[in-house]
Amino acid sequence: MSVEVITSLQNPLIKQTIALREAGVRREKQFMLIDGVREIERACHAGVEIDKIFVCRPLWQRRPQQQLLALLKQSAKIIEVNQTVFEKMTFGQRLEGLLAIARMPHKALCDLKPKAQGLYVMVESLEKPGNLGAILRTCDAAGVDGLLIADVKTDLYNPNVIRASTGCVFTVPTAIADHQAILDFVKRYKIKTCGLFPQGHQEYTQADLTGPLAIILGSEDKGLSDFWHQHADTSIKIPMQGQVDSLNVSVCAAIVIYEALRQRSLDKSSLRI
């Protein structure tokens, strides 16, 4: 039996899908776009509800796309489109022939399950989707126990966040809350807070990053707010040897997260001796 292929950008469903590129529409509808095989797979494995899958067969590499469609065909509606329509709906140049519409998961502090020696990252007022996505990717790679987001400036489910995180936005335990709620959370579970400041009291390699810890990073432009200047338990800095006075926030996150992992691995080794 032949399958109808949507070829018109005026099709109502295509118009509705394109509208999901806008943050306001995503918030209103509570649906998001997931572009790419790897990203859709990670959403599926995380239990995200996939509503529709758009397929552009001229663009796909047969095996991974076919396996993913076989997984989704019982729960999601499969719709074929031509290349012109597909390119209009997607972001960027990495066209893989699959685009999903999925329900946005709810992210709240009450959903996080604190661990005895948990490592957390908190970001405040991030504006660039690429930075948030890169931090999520690092958090996943390092096995961080949770990402806390305060004063949201960029949509967590912006397609560029999903793409930059390689779908790790679905794998990293994440919560969005205000500053006071996050402070109450870390106090309740005795999680030490360590703020990264240009004029921090210690270099990051000299600070104790073991035990239950939340690494706190501020916005690309202004850094951490006065709230965390007042309430962070400790402050650290990354030394600058050249002319620049700061690094990209996602780079800072990676540096400090992996220093925390290094210290924790040494701490475990000493316990075995």
Secondary structure, 3 states (H helix, E strand, C coil): CCCCEECCCCCHHHHHHHHCCCHHHHHHHCEEEEECHHHHHHHHHCCCCEEEEEECHHHCCHHHHHHHHHHHCCCCEEEEECHHHHHHHCCCCCCCCEEEEEECCCCCHHHCCCCCCCEEEEEECCCCHHHHHHHHHHHHHHCCCEEEEECCCCCCCCHHHHHHCCCHHHCCCEEECCHHHHHHHHHHCCCEEEEECCCCCEECCCCCCCCCEEEEECECCCECCHHHHHHCCEEEECCCCCCCCCCCHHHHHHHHHHHHHHHHHHHHHHHHC
